[in-house]
Amino acid sequence: MLMRRYKGRHIDSISSGYWARDESDTDYAVAVGRKAGFENQSTFAIAIGDLAGETTQGINAIAVGSKAGQNTQGAFAIAIGERAGFNSQGVNGLAIGIKAGHSSQGESAIAIGDLAGQTTQGSKAIAIGINAGQTTQGSCAIAIGSTAGQTTQGSGAVAIDTSAGTANQPANSIIVNASQEVIVNPKTLSLYVSPIRRTASNSNVLVYGKDKEVNLGFPRLPIYSTEAAATAALTLALNNNVTALNKSGYMYLNLSSTPIASFVGDGIKKVYTISSTINNETVIVTVDQVAATSYDIEIDPVTSAPSIVFDTAPAVGKVININKVSTEQMSINVYVNGTWRKLALTA
């Protein structure tokens, strides 16, 4: 085996292998393997393996494995594994695994696992697991688990567990999915968690139990020392955009599981006409399941058909539901100073 230790023009550089460091003219570098560090290997760089760090390996970069960091490995980057960081690995990038961070890995990106962050991994993105963040992972995105965030994961998105956010996960969304069920059409700036065990039928209330489990069930009612304290707490809930709160400020029981009218916003239309007789006291209008209050109800003088008229047109794709409610105010039983009392929920 040919081992060369350079002094003089190449201070303390080491090469071993056919054409290792053959065209490089730097100090304190190491190249071991055929054409390892072959051309333009920078100071303090290390290339070990067949064609490792072959062309333009950056300062303090490390490439270990056949064709690891082969073309244009950035300064301080680390590529370990066959073809890891193969082409254009960014400054401070980390790629560990077969073809991890293979092509165009961004600055300070991390790819650990075979084919993790394989193609066009964004700057500061993290992909851990086989095929995690494999293709076009956005900047600052995180994918942990086999095939998590595998294809076109948006910037700032987070996908945790096998197959979470596998394809086209929107930017700034979070998906934690151990159920193996596909989350359909996730939205940006949204959180999705599956599974969550349901302990009470037809309940969509998140409960944190004594056993530390988060489940869908019915929460324990709080105990209040005075009726005034209970009323204040309920009023606070009403003033925090409760879904069932209507325009007039009352909370009602929704007696209809099916909306009397549904629409999808287009970002332009403000007026939505319905066939049922309604007024502010008998409907709840929601946009993507959030109560709307910036609207009016207008009656056509000729047809008497009512219309919901929004101050601002609902955005494209927003689901608009109009539910009819009871004319009775909703009430709740609360435990006040040792006795149960029935309070009406009014703002």
C-alpha positions in Angstrom: 0.0 0.0 0.0 1.3 3.4 -0.9 1.4 5.9 1.9 2.6 9.4 1.4 3.3 12.0 4.1 3.9 15.4 2.6 6.2 17.9 4.1 7.4 21.2 2.8 4.9 22.2 0.1 2.2 19.9 1.7 2.6 20.2 5.4 1.6 17.0 7.3 -0.9 15.8 4.6 -1.4 12.0 4.3 -2.6 10.1 1.3 -2.9 6.3 0.5 -4.4 4.9 -2.6 -4.3 5.2 -6.3 -4.4 8.9 -7.3 -5.3 9.9 -3.7 -4.9 13.6 -3.4 -3.2 13.6 -6.8 -4.3 17.1 -7.8 -4.7 18.6 -4.3 -2.3 21.1 -3.0 -3.2 21.7 0.7 -1.9 21.1 4.2 -3.0 18.9 7.1 -5.4 16.8 4.9 -6.0 13.0 4.8 -7.0 11.0 1.8 -7.2 7.2 1.9 -8.6 5.2 -1.0 -8.7 5.4 -4.8 -8.9 9.0 -5.9 -9.9 10.0 -2.4 -9.5 13.8 -2.0 -8.3 13.7 -5.6 -8.7 17.4 -6.5 -9.0 20.6 -4.5 -9.1 18.9 -1.1 -9.1 21.6 1.5 -7.0 22.0 4.7 -7.9 19.7 7.6 -10.3 17.7 5.4 -10.5 13.9 5.7 -11.6 11.5 2.9 -11.6 7.8 3.4 -13.0 5.4 0.8 -13.1 4.9 -2.9 -13.6 8.3 -4.6 -14.5 9.8 -1.2 -14.2 13.6 -1.2 -12.9 13.3 -4.8 -13.5 16.9 -6.0 -13.5 20.1 -4.0 -13.8 18.9 -0.5 -14.2 21.8 2.0 -12.2 22.8 4.9 -12.6 20.4 7.9 -15.0 18.3 6.0 -15.1 14.5 6.6 -16.1 11.9 4.0 -16.0 8.2 5.0 -17.3 5.5 2.5 -17.3 4.8 -1.1 -18.1 8.0 -3.0 -19.1 9.8 0.2 -18.8 13.6 -0.3 -17.6 12.9 -3.8 -18.4 16.2 -5.4 -18.3 19.7 -3.7 -18.6 18.8 -0.1 -19.1 21.9 2.0 -16.8 23.1 4.8 -17.3 21.3 8.1 -19.7 18.8 6.5 -19.7 15.1 7.5 -20.8 12.3 5.2 -20.5 8.7 6.4 -21.8 5.8 4.3 -21.8 4.8 0.6 -22.6 7.9 -1.5 -23.6 9.9 1.6 -23.4 13.6 0.8 -22.5 12.5 -2.7 -23.1 15.8 -4.5 -23.2 19.4 -3.2 -23.4 18.7 0.5 -23.9 22.0 2.3 -21.7 23.7 4.9 -22.1 22.0 8.3 -24.3 19.3 6.7 -24.5 15.8 8.3 -25.3 12.7 6.3 -25.0 9.2 7.8 -26.3 6.2 5.9 -26.4 4.9 2.3 -27.2 7.8 0.0 -28.2 9.9 3.0 -28.1 13.6 2.0 -27.1 12.3 -1.5 -27.8 15.4 -3.6 -28.0 19.1 -2.7 -28.2 18.7 1.1 -28.7 22.2 2.5 -26.6 24.1 5.0 -26.7 22.6 8.5 -29.1 19.9 7.5 -29.1 16.5 9.2 -29.9 13.2 7.5 -29.5 10.0 9.4 -30.6 6.7 7.9 -30.4 5.0 4.4 -31.9 7.5 1.8 -32.7 10.0 4.5 -32.8 13.5 3.0 -31.6 12.0 -0.2 -32.5 14.7 -2.7 -32.7 18.5 -2.1 -32.9 18.5 1.7 -33.5 22.1 2.9 -31.2 24.1 5.1 -31.5 23.2 8.8 -33.9 20.4 8.1 -33.7 17.1 10.0 -34.5 13.6 8.7 -34.0 10.6 10.9 -35.0 7.1 9.7 -34.9 5.1 6.4 -36.4 7.2 3.6 -37.2 10.0 6.1 -37.4 13.4 4.3 -36.2 11.6 1.2 -37.2 14.1 -1.5 -37.5 17.9 -1.4 -37.7 18.3 2.4 -38.3 22.0 3.2 -36.0 24.2 5.3 -36.3 23.7 9.1 -38.6 20.7 8.6 -38.3 17.7 10.9 -39.1 14.1 9.9 -38.5 11.3 12.4 -39.4 7.7 11.5 -39.3 5.4 8.5 -40.8 7.3 5.4 -41.8 10.2 7.7 -42.1 13.4 5.5 -40.9 11.3 2.6 -41.9 13.4 -0.3 -42.2 17.2 -0.5 -42.4 18.0 3.2 -43.1 21.8 3.7 -40.8 24.2 5.4 -41.1 24.1 9.2 -43.3 21.0 9.1 -42.9 18.2 11.7 -43.7 14.6 11.0 -43.1 12.0 13.7 -43.5 8.2 13.4 -43.6 5.7 10.5 -45.4 7.1 7.5 -46.4 10.4 9.2 -46.7 13.1 6.6 -45.5 10.7 3.9 -46.4 13.0 0.9 -47.0 16.7 0.5 -47.1 17.7 4.1 -48.0 21.4 4.3 -45.6 24.0 5.7 -45.7 24.6 9.5 -48.0 21.7 10.1 -47.4 19.0 12.8 -48.3 15.3 12.3 -47.8 12.7 15.0 -49.2 9.5 13.7 -48.6 6.0 15.2 -51.9 4.6 13.9 -50.7 3.8 10.4 -53.8 5.6 9.1 -53.2 8.3 6.5 -54.0 11.8 7.5 -56.0 13.1 4.5 -55.5 16.6 3.2 -53.7 18.1 6.2 -53.6 21.9 6.3 -50.9 24.4 7.0 -50.5 25.7 10.5 -52.4 22.7 11.9 -51.8 19.9 14.4 -52.8 16.3 13.8 -52.4 13.5 16.4 -53.4 9.9 15.9 -54.3 7.7 17.7 -56.2 9.3 20.6 -58.3 6.7 22.4 -62.0 7.5 22.8 -63.3 6.6 26.3 -66.8 8.1 25.8 -68.9 7.5 22.7 -69.6 10.6 20.5 -67.2 12.8 22.6 -64.7 15.1 21.0 -63.4 16.6 24.2 -59.7 16.1 25.0 -59.2 14.9 28.5 -56.0 14.6 30.5 -56.6 11.7 32.8 -55.2 10.8 36.2 -53.1 8.0 34.5 -51.5 10.7 32.3 -53.3 9.5 29.2 -54.8 12.1 26.8 -58.1 10.7 25.5 -61.5 11.7 24.0 -64.0 11.6 26.9 -65.9 13.8 29.3 -64.0 16.0 31.7 -64.7 16.3 35.4 -66.7 19.5 36.1 -64.9 22.0 38.2 -66.0 22.8 41.8 -66.7 26.5 42.5 -66.9 28.1 45.9 -69.6 30.6 44.9 -72.2 31.0 42.1 -70.4 34.2 41.1 -67.2 32.3 40.5 -69.0 29.7 38.4 -70.8 32.4 36.3 -67.5 34.2 35.8 -65.8 31.0 34.5 -68.6 30.2 32.1 -68.7 33.8 30.8 -64.9 33.6 30.2 -65.5 30.5 28.1 -68.1 32.2 26.1 -65.8 35.1 25.4 -63.1 32.9 24.0 -64.6 32.0 20.7 -66.6 28.9 21.7 -67.7 27.1 18.5 -71.4 27.0 19.6 -71.6 30.7 20.4 -73.9 32.5 18.0 -73.8 36.1 16.8 -76.0 37.4 19.7 -73.6 36.1 22.3 -75.6 33.1 23.6 -74.5 29.5 23.7 -77.1 27.1 22.4 -77.6 23.4 22.1 -77.2 22.4 18.5 -80.1 20.0 17.9 -79.2 19.2 14.3 -76.3 17.0 13.5 -76.6 18.0 9.8 -76.2 21.7 8.8 -79.2 23.3 7.1 -76.8 24.6 4.5 -73.1 24.2 3.6 -70.8 26.1 1.3 -67.2 26.3 0.4 -65.5 29.7 0.3 -63.8 31.0 -2.9 -62.1 34.0 -1.4 -64.5 36.4 -3.4 -68.1 35.6 -2.5 -69.6 37.2 0.6 -73.3 36.4 0.1 -74.7 32.9 0.7 -78.4 32.3 0.3 -80.3 29.6 2.0 -83.9 28.3 1.9 -84.7 28.0 5.6 -86.2 30.7 7.8 -83.5 32.0 10.1 -82.5 34.9 12.3 -79.6 35.8 14.6 -81.2 33.9 17.5 -81.6 30.6 15.7 -78.4 29.9 13.8 -74.8 29.2 14.4 -72.5 30.1 11.4 -69.1 28.4 11.4 -66.2 28.7 9.0 -63.9 25.6 9.3 -65.7 24.7 12.6 -64.9 28.1 14.2 -67.8 30.4 15.1 -68.3 33.3 12.8 -69.6 36.7 14.1 -68.6 39.1 11.3 -71.7 38.6 9.2 -75.3 39.8 8.9 -78.5 38.1 7.9 -80.4 39.9 5.1 -83.9 39.0 3.7 -84.7 39.3 0.0 -87.7 41.7 -0.2 -89.2 39.8 -3.1 -88.5 36.1 -2.4 -88.1 36.4 1.4 -85.1 34.1 1.1 -82.5 34.8 3.8 -78.8 35.2 3.1 -75.7 35.2 5.2 -73.6 38.2 4.2 -70.0 38.1 5.5 -68.0 41.3 6.1 -65.0 39.6 4.5 -65.3 36.8 2.0 -64.3 33.4 3.5 -61.0 32.2 2.1 -60.7 29.6 -0.7 -61.5 26.1 0.5 -63.0 27.2 3.9 -66.1 25.1 4.8 -69.1 27.3 5.8 -71.8 25.5 7.8 -75.1 27.0 8.9 -76.7 25.1 11.8 -80.1 25.7 13.2 -80.3 25.7 17.0 -82.9 25.4 19.7 -84.6 28.5 21.0 -83.8 27.4 24.5 -80.7 28.8 26.1 -78.2 26.1 27.0 -77.6 25.5 30.7 -75.1 23.5 32.7 -75.0 21.9 36.1 -72.2 23.2 38.2 -71.1 22.2 41.7 -71.3 25.3 43.9 -70.4 25.3 47.6 -71.6 21.7 48.2 -74.7 21.8 46.0 -75.5 21.4 42.3 -77.0 24.4 40.5 -78.3 25.0 37.1 -76.8 28.1 35.4 -77.8 29.5 32.0 -74.8 30.2 29.7 -75.2 33.8 28.6 -72.4 36.3 27.7 
